[in-house]
C-alpha cells in the first residue's frame, strides 16, 4: 500500500493592540491570525525518520526519539524549535499510550518574503504549532482540540525561547481575532521544569491565561504596511522590562494607559462603534510611543510614524504592530476608498503595503 502524506496549514499572526503590557498578568492583548501560512507535511516511513526544513535548506536530516527527547543529526541550531516541538508532542503521545511510527516531516513557510525579509508574522510560533498539530493529527485516533494544540505548542515554545506572551502561538492555533491574556512565560517554564508529566501540565489550571474570539466590524478596513526593517522583539522587550526596574512609575502609567486603550478598542470592536475603535488604536499608539521614549528605545521609528500619520490624515488610525522598532504597522480605515488611498500614499513614502487579512482558521489539515 503506498504511503500517503498529510499536511497541516498554520497561519501567522499580527499583534493588534496591547503589546508589552500583555507580558504582565491579566493584561489583555488583541492578536490576529493572518493569511500567510506555514505548512507541515508528514509522510509515514517503514525504515527511517527524516526532517526537512525548506526555508533553511536543511534537507533529509536523520532523527530519533531517545531517552524522552528527539535528537536530530545536525549541529545547526536553527532546528531547536522544531526539535523541542517534536519532543513535547512525542512525550504527550507516549504518556497517552499512542503508538508512533517512523515518518518524514517537512516544513515550508511563506511568512517571510522571497528574499528572506522577516515581516514579523511570528514564524517560530507558527512552525512550532504546525509541528505539534501535524504529529497529533497524524497519530491520535480522534482530532486534537485547538486548546490541546495551543497548550503543547506553548509549552514547547517557552521551553525553547524562555520568554514571550504566547499570543503568536494562540493566533496560529485558534485563528481569527482573539482577546488574549498570557499564561506568563516564567510561570509556564517553572511549571514545566517541576512537572514529570506533559499530560498533567496540559490539564493543569493555567491561572493567568485566557483567550476568546472577537469579531471585526464589517464597516472597518484593515491595512498592513511594512517599513523594510526587521525588528528584534527580544531586545525591545528587555528594554521595556528594564524600565520596570529603572522607573516603576512610568512603567505603571504605561500599563494603565495600555489597558484603557485596549479596553476602548475592544469595546469599539464589540459594539461596532468605529469612532471608539479608532480612538483606542490612537491611544494605544500614544502609550507605546511614550513608553518607548521613557525606555530610551524607539518603538515608533520615523517610518512607522509616517505610516501612522498618513492613516490619521485620512480619517483612520494606525500603530506599530508587535514590539515596534521596525517591522509592520497596522491601520484601520473607515472606507474602502480611504484604505486604497492609504496604500497608495504608503508606497510613495517607501512603505510596502502587504496583502494581509484576518484568517478565520487556526491549525488545519488540508
C-alpha positions as CSV (number, residue, x, y, z in Angstrom):
1,X,0.0,0.0,0.0
2,X,1.6,3.4,-1.0
3,X,2.4,5.9,1.7
4,X,0.1,8.9,1.8
5,X,1.1,12.3,3.2
6,X,-0.9,14.6,5.5
7,X,-0.4,18.4,5.5
8,X,-1.2,20.9,8.2
9,X,-1.6,24.6,7.4
10,X,-1.0,27.1,10.1
11,X,-1.5,30.9,9.9
12,X,1.0,33.6,11.0
13,X,-0.1,36.5,13.2
14,X,-0.1,40.2,13.8
15,X,-0.3,41.9,17.2
16,X,-3.2,44.4,17.1
17,X,-3.3,46.1,20.5
18,X,-1.8,45.7,23.9
19,X,1.8,44.9,23.1
20,X,4.3,44.8,26.1
21,X,1.5,45.1,28.6
22,X,0.5,41.5,27.9
23,X,3.7,40.4,29.5
24,X,2.2,41.3,32.9
25,X,-0.5,39.1,34.4
26,X,-4.1,39.8,33.5
27,X,-3.4,42.4,30.8
28,X,-5.3,42.0,27.6
29,X,-3.9,41.9,24.1
30,X,-5.7,41.7,20.7
31,X,-3.9,39.4,18.2
32,X,-5.0,38.4,14.7
33,X,-4.2,35.3,12.6
34,X,-3.3,36.4,9.0
35,X,-3.5,34.8,5.6
36,X,0.2,33.8,5.3
37,X,1.0,30.3,6.3
38,X,3.4,27.6,7.5
39,X,2.9,24.1,6.1
40,X,4.0,20.9,7.9
41,X,3.7,17.6,6.0
42,X,4.1,14.1,7.5
43,X,4.8,11.1,5.3
44,X,4.9,7.8,7.1
45,X,8.0,5.7,6.6
46,X,8.8,2.0,7.0
47,X,12.5,2.4,7.7
48,X,13.7,5.8,9.0
49,X,12.9,9.2,10.4
50,X,13.7,12.3,8.4
51,X,13.3,16.1,8.8
52,X,13.4,18.7,6.1
53,X,13.3,22.5,6.8
54,X,13.0,24.0,3.3
55,X,13.5,27.6,4.4
56,X,16.9,26.8,5.9
57,X,17.8,24.4,3.1
58,X,18.2,21.6,5.7
59,X,17.2,18.6,3.8
60,X,16.6,15.0,4.8
61,X,18.1,15.2,8.3
62,X,18.0,11.9,10.2
63,X,16.4,12.0,13.7
64,X,15.5,9.6,16.5
65,X,13.5,9.7,19.7
66,X,15.8,8.6,22.5
67,X,15.6,8.9,26.3
68,X,12.4,11.0,26.1
69,X,13.8,13.5,23.6
70,X,14.1,14.0,19.8
71,X,17.7,14.1,18.6
72,X,18.3,15.5,15.1
73,X,21.5,14.6,13.3
74,X,22.8,18.2,12.8
75,X,24.8,20.9,14.6
76,X,22.6,23.6,13.1
77,X,21.0,25.5,16.0
78,X,18.0,26.5,13.8
79,X,16.4,23.1,14.3
80,X,15.9,23.8,18.0
81,X,12.3,25.0,17.8
82,X,11.2,22.0,15.7
83,X,13.2,19.6,17.8
84,X,11.6,20.7,21.0
85,X,8.1,20.7,19.4
86,X,8.6,17.1,18.3
87,X,9.9,16.2,21.8
88,X,6.9,17.6,23.6
89,X,4.4,16.1,21.2
90,X,6.2,12.7,21.4
91,X,6.2,12.8,25.2
92,X,2.5,13.6,25.3
93,X,1.5,10.8,22.9
94,X,3.7,8.3,24.8
95,X,2.0,9.3,28.1
96,X,-1.3,8.7,26.3
97,X,0.0,5.3,25.1
98,X,-0.4,6.3,21.5
99,X,2.0,4.4,19.2
100,X,4.0,6.5,16.8
101,X,5.5,5.1,13.7
102,X,8.5,6.4,11.7
103,X,7.9,9.4,9.5
104,X,9.4,12.1,7.3
105,X,8.4,15.7,8.5
106,X,8.9,18.6,6.1
107,X,8.2,22.3,6.9
108,X,7.7,25.1,4.5
109,X,7.0,28.8,5.4
110,X,5.6,31.7,3.5
111,X,5.7,34.1,6.4
112,X,8.8,35.9,5.1
113,X,9.2,37.2,1.6
114,X,11.2,35.5,-1.2
115,X,14.4,37.3,-0.3
116,X,14.1,36.3,3.3
117,X,12.9,39.6,4.7
118,X,11.1,39.0,8.0
119,X,7.7,40.7,8.3
120,X,7.2,40.0,12.0
121,X,4.4,37.4,11.4
122,X,5.5,35.0,14.2
123,X,7.4,32.4,12.2
124,X,8.9,30.4,15.1
125,X,5.5,30.2,16.9
126,X,3.7,29.1,13.6
127,X,6.4,26.5,12.9
128,X,6.1,25.0,16.4
129,X,2.3,25.0,16.2
130,X,2.5,23.3,12.8
131,X,4.8,20.5,14.1
132,X,2.6,19.8,17.2
133,X,-0.6,19.9,15.1
134,X,0.8,17.6,12.4
135,X,2.1,15.0,14.8
136,X,-1.2,14.9,16.9
137,X,-3.4,14.8,13.7
138,X,-1.3,12.0,12.2
139,X,-1.1,9.7,15.2
140,X,-4.1,10.4,17.5
141,X,-7.3,8.4,16.8
142,X,-9.5,11.5,17.3
143,X,-8.9,15.0,16.1
144,X,-7.0,17.0,18.6
145,X,-8.7,20.1,20.1
146,X,-7.3,23.6,19.3
147,X,-6.8,24.0,23.1
148,X,-4.6,20.9,23.2
149,X,-2.5,22.1,20.2
150,X,-2.2,25.5,21.8
151,X,-1.1,24.2,25.2
152,X,1.5,21.8,23.8
153,X,2.9,24.4,21.3
154,X,3.0,27.0,24.1
155,X,5.0,24.6,26.4
156,X,7.3,23.8,23.6
157,X,7.8,27.5,22.5
158,X,8.6,28.6,26.1
159,X,10.9,25.6,26.6
160,X,13.0,26.8,23.6
161,X,12.7,30.5,23.8
162,X,12.3,31.0,27.5
163,X,10.1,34.1,27.2
164,X,7.2,35.6,25.2
165,X,3.5,36.0,25.7
166,X,2.3,33.1,23.7
167,X,-0.2,35.3,21.8
168,X,1.5,34.3,18.5
169,X,1.0,30.6,19.4
170,X,-2.7,31.3,20.2
171,X,-3.3,33.0,16.9
172,X,-1.6,30.1,15.0
173,X,-3.6,27.5,17.0
174,X,-7.1,29.1,17.0
175,X,-7.1,31.5,14.1
176,X,-9.3,34.6,13.8
177,X,-9.1,37.6,16.1
178,X,-8.5,36.9,19.8
179,X,-8.7,38.8,23.1
180,X,-5.8,37.2,24.9
181,X,-4.1,37.3,28.3
182,X,-0.8,35.5,28.7
183,X,-0.1,32.3,30.7
184,X,3.1,34.2,31.8
185,X,6.2,32.5,30.5
186,X,8.0,32.4,33.8
187,X,5.0,30.6,35.4
188,X,4.8,28.1,32.5
189,X,8.6,27.5,32.4
190,X,8.7,26.8,36.1
191,X,5.6,24.5,35.9
192,X,7.3,22.6,33.0
193,X,10.5,22.2,35.0
194,X,8.6,20.9,38.0
195,X,6.3,18.6,36.2
196,X,7.1,14.9,35.4
197,X,4.2,14.7,33.1
198,X,3.3,16.7,30.0
199,X,-0.3,15.5,30.3
200,X,-0.6,16.8,33.9
201,X,0.9,20.2,32.7
202,X,-1.6,20.4,29.8
203,X,-4.5,19.6,32.1
204,X,-3.4,22.0,34.9
205,X,-5.2,25.3,35.5
206,X,-3.2,27.9,33.7
207,X,-4.1,30.6,36.1
208,X,-3.2,33.7,34.1
209,X,-4.2,32.5,30.6
210,X,-7.4,33.4,28.8
211,X,-8.3,33.6,25.2
212,X,-11.6,34.3,23.4
213,X,-12.6,35.1,19.8
214,X,-13.7,38.6,18.9
215,X,-15.1,39.9,15.6
216,X,-14.0,42.7,13.3
217,X,-16.8,45.1,12.3
218,X,-17.6,44.7,8.6
219,X,-17.5,48.5,8.2
220,X,-13.8,48.8,9.0
221,X,-11.0,48.3,6.5
222,X,-7.7,46.7,7.8
223,X,-4.4,47.6,6.2
224,X,-0.8,46.5,6.9
225,X,2.4,48.3,5.9
226,X,5.9,47.0,6.1
227,X,8.7,49.5,6.9
228,X,11.5,47.4,5.4
229,X,13.3,47.0,8.7
230,X,13.0,43.8,10.7
231,X,13.0,44.3,14.5
232,X,14.4,42.2,17.3
233,X,11.4,41.6,19.6
234,X,13.6,40.1,22.4
235,X,15.9,43.1,22.6
236,X,12.9,45.6,22.7
237,X,11.1,43.5,25.3
238,X,14.3,43.5,27.5
239,X,14.5,47.3,27.3
240,X,10.8,47.8,28.2
241,X,11.2,45.4,31.2
242,X,14.3,47.3,32.3
243,X,12.1,50.4,32.6
244,X,10.2,48.5,35.2
245,X,13.4,48.4,37.3
246,X,14.6,51.9,36.4
247,X,11.3,53.9,36.6
248,X,8.4,51.9,38.1
249,X,6.0,54.9,38.0
250,X,6.5,55.4,34.2
251,X,6.0,51.6,33.7
252,X,2.8,51.5,35.8
253,X,1.5,54.6,33.9
254,X,2.1,52.7,30.6
255,X,0.2,49.7,31.8
256,X,-2.8,51.8,32.8
257,X,-2.7,53.7,29.5
258,X,-2.4,50.5,27.5
259,X,-5.3,48.9,29.4
260,X,-7.5,51.9,28.8
261,X,-6.6,51.9,25.1
262,X,-7.2,48.2,24.6
263,X,-10.5,48.3,26.6
264,X,-11.7,51.1,24.3
265,X,-10.5,49.3,21.2
266,X,-12.3,46.0,22.2
267,X,-15.5,47.9,23.2
268,X,-15.4,49.6,19.7
269,X,-15.0,46.2,18.1
270,X,-17.8,44.6,20.2
271,X,-20.3,47.4,19.6
272,X,-19.2,48.1,16.0
273,X,-18.5,51.6,17.1
274,X,-15.9,52.8,14.6
275,X,-15.1,56.1,16.4
276,X,-14.4,54.2,19.7
277,X,-12.3,51.6,17.9
278,X,-10.2,54.3,16.1
279,X,-9.8,56.2,19.4
280,X,-8.5,53.0,21.1
281,X,-5.9,52.5,18.4
282,X,-4.7,56.1,18.6
283,X,-4.4,55.8,22.5
284,X,-2.5,52.6,22.2
285,X,-0.1,54.2,19.7
286,X,0.4,57.1,22.2
287,X,1.0,54.7,25.1
288,X,3.6,52.7,23.1
289,X,5.4,55.8,21.8
290,X,5.6,57.2,25.4
291,X,6.9,54.0,27.0
292,X,9.5,53.8,24.2
293,X,10.7,57.3,25.0
294,X,10.9,56.5,28.7
295,X,12.8,53.3,28.0
296,X,15.1,55.0,25.5
297,X,14.2,52.6,22.8
298,X,12.3,53.8,19.7
299,X,9.2,51.7,19.3
300,X,7.9,54.1,16.7
301,X,10.7,54.6,14.1
302,X,10.4,57.6,11.8
303,X,8.9,55.4,9.0
304,X,6.4,53.9,11.4
305,X,5.5,57.5,12.4
306,X,4.9,58.3,8.8
307,X,2.8,55.2,8.3
308,X,0.6,56.2,11.3
309,X,0.4,59.9,10.4
310,X,-0.8,59.2,6.9
311,X,-3.6,56.9,8.2
312,X,-4.7,59.6,10.7
313,X,-4.7,62.3,8.0
314,X,-7.2,60.2,6.0
315,X,-9.6,59.8,9.0
316,X,-8.3,56.4,10.2
317,X,-6.0,55.2,12.9
318,X,-2.7,53.3,12.9
319,X,0.0,52.0,15.2
320,X,3.1,49.8,15.2
321,X,2.3,46.1,15.3
322,X,4.2,43.9,17.8
323,X,7.3,45.2,19.5
324,X,7.8,48.1,17.1
325,X,11.2,49.3,16.2
326,X,10.5,48.4,12.6
327,X,8.6,45.5,11.0
328,X,4.9,46.2,10.3
329,X,2.4,48.9,11.2
330,X,-1.3,48.4,11.0
331,X,-4.2,50.7,10.1
332,X,-7.9,50.7,10.5
333,X,-9.7,52.8,7.9
334,X,-13.4,53.9,7.7
335,X,-14.0,53.3,4.0
336,X,-12.5,51.2,1.2
337,X,-11.6,54.3,-0.7
338,X,-9.6,55.7,2.2
339,X,-7.9,52.3,2.6
340,X,-6.9,52.3,-1.1
341,X,-5.7,55.9,-0.9
342,X,-3.7,55.0,2.2
343,X,-1.8,52.2,0.4
344,X,-1.0,54.5,-2.5
345,X,0.4,57.1,-0.1
346,X,2.3,54.5,1.8
347,X,4.0,53.3,-1.4
348,X,5.0,56.9,-2.2
349,X,6.6,57.2,1.3
350,X,8.6,54.0,0.9
351,X,6.3,51.7,2.9
352,X,5.3,48.4,1.3
353,X,1.6,47.5,1.7
354,X,1.2,43.8,2.5
355,X,-2.0,42.0,1.3
356,X,-2.7,40.6,4.7
357,X,-6.2,40.0,6.1
358,X,-7.6,38.1,9.0
359,X,-7.6,34.3,8.6
360,X,-10.5,32.7,10.4
361,X,-8.9,29.2,10.8
362,X,-6.1,28.1,13.1
363,X,-4.0,25.0,12.6
364,X,-5.9,23.0,10.0
365,X,-5.5,19.8,8.0
366,X,-5.6,20.4,4.2
